[in-house]
Amino acid sequence: MTRQAVTKHLNILEEANLVVTQKEGRNKLHYLNPVPIHDLAERWISKFERSRLEALSDLKKQLEGESND
């Protein structure tokens, strides 16, 4: 990808509030904004996957609990 194409894509993501930027001198740092991504997950994905995700989360907690003892 060209530098101009990357800049264009980052600008679109910034306008959609999916990326937050911070200027440091001549540099412009880009960070993912997890809030709108989480909101989308809550509205669309979670109602279909909630039980599976909860089961995976419980499994993760159990396994981490065993390894921490």
Contacts in CASP RR format, 6 or more apart in sequence:
PFRMAT RR
TARGET T0000
AUTHOR 0000-0000-0000
METHOD contacts of the structure
MODEL  1
MTRQAVTKHLNILEEANLVVTQKEGRNKLHYLNPVPIHDLAERWISKFER
SRLEALSDLKKQLEGESND
10 19 0 8 1.000
10 30 0 8 1.000
13 19 0 8 1.000
13 30 0 8 1.000
14 20 0 8 1.000
14 21 0 8 1.000
14 30 0 8 1.000
16 36 0 8 1.000
17 33 0 8 1.000
17 36 0 8 1.000
18 32 0 8 1.000
18 33 0 8 1.000
18 36 0 8 1.000
18 37 0 8 1.000
19 30 0 8 1.000
19 31 0 8 1.000
19 32 0 8 1.000
19 33 0 8 1.000
20 30 0 8 1.000
20 31 0 8 1.000
20 32 0 8 1.000
20 33 0 8 1.000
21 28 0 8 1.000
21 29 0 8 1.000
21 30 0 8 1.000
21 31 0 8 1.000
22 28 0 8 1.000
22 29 0 8 1.000
22 31 0 8 1.000
23 29 0 8 1.000
46 53 0 8 1.000
END
